[in-house]
Amino acid sequence: MRIFGAAILAASLLVTNAFAATSLSAGKPAGVKKAQSEGNTILIIGAVGLAGLGIGLAASSNGGGPTNFTSTTTSTTTTTTTSP
């Protein structure tokens, strides 16, 4: 599970850098209005999906393994006899 989490983190860092390198052209001004008008919906949906997946995985884990229960029962019998 730790390896899976590390792989997801590394992939998200690489993908973020890849999108950042291609979104702005060299030598042109990077205006706030242009950045706000570009659609980020796919990134937002992906981030919410990954967050939901992480929360789901964390909630579904049992804390490391199955729990074994043992049950012991005791019974006592008493007999009484009367002699004439």
Secondary structure, DSSP 8 states (H G I E B T S, - for coil): -HHHHHHHHHHHHHHHHHHHHHHS-TTS---HHHHHHS--HHHHHHHHHHHHHHHHHHHH--SSS-------------------
